[in-house]
Amino acid sequence: MFNCLTSDHAFFNTKKKKAAPPEGRVEAIDKVTGAGKYAAEYSVDNVCYGVLVGSTIAAGKINKINLENARQVAGVIDIITHEHKPLVPGMADEAKIRESRFGLPVFHTDTIYFREQPIALVIAQTLEDAQYAASLVSATYTETPANVSFPDAHREKTLSSAGRERGSLDAWSNAPHVIEQEYNIAAEVHNPMEMHATIAHWTAADRLMLYDKNQGVMNVQRTFAKLFNIPEKNIEVMSEFVGGGFGSGLRVWPHALATIMAAKQVNRPVKVVLTRPQMFTLVGYRPAAWQKIKLGADNSGKFLGLVHQAKNGSSVYETFSEGITRISRLVYNFDNLRTEMAVVPLNLSTPTWMRGPGECTGAFALESAIDELSYKMQQDPVALRLKNFAIEKDPESGKPLVDQLHQRSPRKKARP
């Protein structure tokens, strides 16, 4: 044991010449040694803390938000609600909201779209004061029927075309081998180690500094430039390290806008860190999906036709289509193909892209159906796939696949 400790000490002796860092992920060493800073870890002078309060119903209107008890907590600076807030210019313009692709009009509506939708943001001198005060906020509502069950709701939703049809159903109506099955996938939540967090600091009336957990800083910059009608160059976004995203960091979420509004309101930097439970409701998820596959083949195993139908859940305030059937149009040679889709609005927050969005969900149904067909035909499932893979041409465009692969995957530049 002594020798091990001595060896370790010698290895980390800073007086010795440091070896060149190994090739690999450029941020890896900083992450594992604790040198890397995440969104919530930056030190900003005079920062105060915000804690979000969520609705306790899934659909309806806010009648009144009770703030009296929360305001009595020592250290509380202010409380943002839909009745008490700085106006975000872009939120007053429907076209601007669509242009920014933001989604939820946080603190700019009394309508409740989903349970745990932010209805208040308590701002206090310390995190503990903000957390305690937030626990004292309550609200009364006029509740309306909520639709949160995807299995029930999708049955009422009509399918529409999800791409140009190839061939026809009649062309393989007498296929000797046909399977027809339904596949259901529950919603899946990405919950990385680092919770989402934002620190917002207005350094001038039209200049904003953000520390935000996000996988696309330019998207954050563009979104808030549109919402606040300020130049993109006036918004600086710091997201040097991301502790897992899986897709949750590809969008700009309500807590980030709420934090910026709070910083504007109190004229101080504000930090908001989502709680682990809030990660389940405020930063997206892979939506629930229903799929139906009809697949036919001849006696040799050549695919004769496919019908791939899919529906995915979304929110009632924003349409999110996962593009589930797209993979069926790309991987195998189907001379006869029909794909159909529908989006099912629910009283849930908006889904988002998650690790192989669309393709992951669609491939599950398509590949399961091919397996079932292979069992029915008593053919080797791998051989059946190899017989039908689109190897030479893209089934959708007809272009040679080799040329397209070269266009999509340029040779990586050598490391400096």
N, C-alpha and C positions, 0 to 999 in steps of 0.2 A: 504493500500500500504506500509506503514511504517513497519508493522508487517511482511509482505512478505519479504521485503529487509533485515530486521533483521534476519529472519529465514534463508535466503540464506547465509548471512554472517556467521552465526553460523555453517552452514553445511560445508562451505569451509574453516573454520578456521584451518590452518595447525598445530596449536599447540595441537589440540585435537587428540586423537588416531584415526588412520585411520581404517575404517572398511575393512574387507577382500573384495576384488573385487568380484562382482557377477559372477557366471558361465555364460559362453557365448563365444562370439568371443574374442579371446585373444588380438586382437589389437583394440577392439572397443573403450575403454576409451581413448587411445592415439589418435585415429582418431578424435573423437568428441571434444576433448579438445584442439586439435592443437599441441599436443606433438609429434605426429608421423611425421617423415620426409619422403617426397616423393623424387623421383629421382632428380628433378630439384632444390631441396631445400638444398642440402648439400653445406657446405662452403668449398671450396678448394682454397688454396693459389695460387695466380698468374693466376687465371682462366681467359680465354678469351671466346668470344661468337661466335657461328657459326649460320648462317642463310642459309637455302637451297633455291636455285633458280630452279624452275621447267620448263620443256619444254612447249612450247606453241602449239605443234602439237602432234598428237597421233601416228604417224608412219612416219619413214623416217630416214635421216642421218643428223648429225650436220655438217654444212659447216664451220662455224666460230662462236666463242663466243667472244663478244665484252666486254672487261673488262676495257678499258681505263678510262671511267668516274668513275667506281666503285673504281678503284685504287686511284683516286684523293681524296677520302673521308678521312678526318683526322681520324686516329684511325684504319684504315684497315691494318691488318698485312699480310695477304696472301689470295689467292683465289684458291681453289682446283677445277680442271676440269679434263677431261679425258686426256688432254695434259700436265697437271701440277699436279703431285700427287706423293706420295710415293707408290711404287709398293707393292701390297699385294701378297705374294708368291702364295697363294692358288688360286688366280684369274687367274694365268697364266697356271693353270692345270685343264683341263676339269674334270678329274676324281676327283680332290680335291673339285671342286665346287659341284659335285654331292654328294660326300661323306659328305660334310658339310651341304648339303641341304639348301644352302643359297638362291639361286634364282637369283635375279637381280645383274648383274655384275656392280655395281654402280661405276662410274668414270673409268671404264675399257673398255668402248666401246663408239663408236660414233653413235651407232644405237639407235633410239628412239622407244620404245615399247608401251608407253602410255603417254597421256597428263599429265603434272606435274611430269614426271620422273625427278629426280634430275640431273641437268647438271652442277651445280656449287655450291660450298659452300664458302660463304664469311666469313672470320674470322677477327674479330675486337676486339679492347680493350673493347668496350661497346656494349650492345645489340642494342642500338639506332643507333650506327655507322654501325653495321652489317646489320640492317634492311634497313637503307637508302641506303647503298652501294648495297645491293642485289636488290633493286628496280631499280638500274641503269644498271644492267647486262642485255644484250640482246643477241640474237643469230640469225643466218640465217641457214636455213635448205634446204635440198632437200626432199620434202614431197612425201610420197607414200600413196596409198589408205589405209584408216584405216577401220577396221571392229569393230564397238563398239555396234552393235545392236544384242543382243542375240536372240530376236524373229525372226529376219531375218536369222541369221547365223545357228541356230540349225537345220533348215530344211534341210541343206546340209550335216549334219553329220550323218553317218551311225552308228546304234546301234550294240553292241556286247554283248556277254553273261556276266552277272554280278554274276554268281554262277551256281552251278550244277542244272540242270533241274530235277524236280520231275514229274513222270508220263508223261502225254502228253496232247496236245491240243485236240486230237481226243477223249480222255476219257470223255470230258465234252462238246463235240460239240453240243449235243442235250439237254443241260441243259434247264429246263423250264423257268428259270429266269436269265437273263443276262443283265448287264449294261456295257457300254463302254463310258468312258469320258476322256477328256483332262483337265489338271490343270496347270496353269501357276503362278509362283511366281516371283516377281521382286527381284532384289538384295536388301539386307538389310545391312546397315552399323552400326557397333557398334561404338558408340562415347561417351565413358565414360567421367566423369567429369575431371579426370586427363589426360591431353594430354601426349603423349609419349615423353620421354626426356632421354637424355644420357649425362653424364659427363665422359670423358675419360682422364686418366692420366697415361702416361708411366713413371713409377717410376724408370725404368732402361731400357736398350736396349731390354731386353726380359721379362720385367715384366709390367703387365698392371693392373690398378685399374679402375673399371667401376662402376658407379652409373647408373642403368638402370631400367626403368619401364618394368618389365617382370614377368610373372607368373612361369618361370622356370629358375632359375639362373644357374643350371648345364648345361642346354641346351645352354645358352649364352656362358658359359665357354668352352664347347666342340666345339661349332661352331668356335669361334675365335682362339682357339688353333690349329684347323685344317687349318684355313685360313692364320694364321701368322706363322705356323710351330714352335710353342713354346709349352712347357709342360702345361697341364691344370692347374697344381698346381701353375703356375706363373701368372694366371689370377684370380683376386679376383673380385667378382660381388656382389654389394650391391643392394638389392631390398627388403628392410624391409617392406615397405608399398606400396600397389597398390590401387590407387583410381579408381577402376573399370577396368575390363579387358574384360569380356564377350567372351574371346577367342582371342582378339587382342594382348594379352600379351603372347601367347603361342609360338610365332615364334620370330626369330631374324630378324629385319627389316633393310632396307637400311640406314636409318639415323644413326643407331648405328655404322655400319661399317664406314660411312662417318665421324662420330665424331672421331673414333679411328684413321683414316687416317689423319685427321686434326691435332690431338694432336701429331702424329708422325712428321708431316711436320713442325710445328712451335715449337716443343719441349717444349710445355706448355700444361697444362690441358685445355680442350675445352668443353664447354657446348652447346648442341643443344636441343632446345625445339620445337617440331612441333607446327605449328599454328593450329587453329581449322579447317580452310579449308584443310590443309594438312592431317588432320586425315581422310578425306574422300578418299584419294588416296594412302596413303603410309603404312597403317597398316592393310590391309585386310578388308574383308566383307563377309557376307553370299552370295554366288553367285546366280544369277538368275537361275531358273530351269523350265524345261518343263517336265510334266509327263503324261503318258497315262495308264489308268487302265482298264482292262477287267476282270470282276468278275462274276462268275456264281454260282447258288445255286439250290438245289432241292426244292420241294414243302414244305418240313419241315423246310427249312431254313439252312440246312447243306451246307457249302461252297463246291463246286465241283472243282473249279479251279480259278487260278489267273494268269494274265499276267501283270507285272508291268514294264513299260519302263520309263527311266528317262535320262535327259541330264542336265548338269550344265555348266555354263560358267567358263572359266579360263583365264589365261594370255597366250600370244603367246610365252613367254620365259620360262614358267614353267607349268607343268601339275598338276592341283589340282582336284582330284576326291572326291566328297562329300560322296559317298557311300549311295546314296539316297534310293536304293531299299533294303538295308540290313534289314530294320525293317520288311518288308513283309515276310521275311524268318523266322522270330523269334516269332511273336506274336500269329498268328492264325494257325489252322490246315488246311493246304492246301495239299491234296494228289497230286494234279496236279499244278505245279508252274513253271513259267518261269520269270526270271528277266533279263533285258537288260539295258545297260547304254552307255553313250557317254560323252566325255568331249569336250566342244566347245571353241577353242582358240579365244580370242578377244584382241583387243588393249586396254586392261585395266590392272591395276596392279593385282597381284595374290590374289585370295580369301584366306580365312583361316577358321579354325573351329570357330563356333559361337554357343554358348548355345544350346546343343543338336544337334551337327553337323550331317547332314544326316538324323537322326531319326526325327528331327522336321519337315523337309521338306517332307520326305517320309510319315510320319504319316498323314500329312495334306491331301495328295491325297488318301491314303488308307482309312482313316476314313471317308473322304467325300464320297468315292465310296460306302462304307458300308451303310452310311446314305441313299444314293440315292437308293441302292438296297432295303433297308428296306421300303422306301416309295413306291417303285414299287410293292413290295410284300404285302404291308399293314401289316407289322409286326413291333412290338415294336423294335426300334433300339438297346436298351440295351439287350433285350432278345436274339436278333439275335447275338450279340457279345458274350454273355455268352455261347451260344450254340456252338460257334466255337473257343473260347479261348483255347490256348495250356496251359493246366493246369498241366498235369501229365508228359509229355515228351517234350523235346526241339525238335521242328519239324525239325531242321537242323541236329542235331547229333543223335537224338533218345534217348539220355540219360535222366534219371529222372531229372526233374527240381528241386526238393527239394535238391538233392545232389549237383547240380550245384550252387544253391543259397548259400549253405553253403560254397562252395569253393570260390565263388566270394565275399561274404560279411562276412569275419571273424568278430567275436564278438569284439566290440570296447573295448579297454583297459580303465579301470577306470581312472578318472582324478586323478592326484597326489594330 
